[in-house]
Amino acid sequence: MDAKTSKIITIGRSFGAGGKTIGKLVADRLNIPYYDSELLKETAKNCSLNEKYLASVDEKEINDAVLYMSVGFMSPGYTSVRQIAANAQREVIEKIANEGPCVIVGRRANEILRERKNVVSVFVTASADYRAERIMEREGLDLKAATKKVLKADKERAAYYNQFGGPRWGEASTYDLCINTETFGDEKAAELIVRLVTN
């Protein structure tokens, strides 16, 4: 029998910690929608940027000096690419949240929805060594390449999250629950989240 919840669950995660896997497990067990890369398609519909471009900057800091769109460069009406993408993504996340319980992975969803009382924010992490081992197994990389990928992705996610101000990415005090998958594993982590939102 499916567990029931009225909650929107946001999952932030360190790269390679299993956030996507855990998010899918939670959504399946609660029989609620799951959103991750699907948000890119919806965002693309809501702004003038194409999906391929959005994928290239997904959860990465956007450099306005390199690429921008404007209504009169640096005029009072100037709107950066970063802001266009951020605004469109915010609209999509808020629309999804208005539709009912769901799981949203990444994309600053916890910060965007922080004023809502029915949101439970989770951060999933583990040691860099453990995460590198997961990436080695998943992508067939050697330890050096996997470690480099883990550290680079974490840096990009932190820059993306932090560029808009507010709480810092991965700061434990800003989440309702932080889970170390090196200790609990994906299945147990999903079980902990399900228990939290159904009690």
Secondary structure, 3 states (H helix, E strand, C coil): CCCCCCCEEEEEECCCCCHHHHHHHHHHHHCCCEECCHHHHHHHHHCCCCHHHHHHCCCCCCCCCCCCCCCCCCCCCCCCHHHHHHHHHHHHHHHHHHCCCEEEECCCHHHHCCCCCCEEEEEEECCHHHHHHHHHHHHCCCHHHHHHHHHHHHHHHHHHHHCCCCCCCCCHHHCCEEEEHHHHHHHHHHHHHHHHHHC
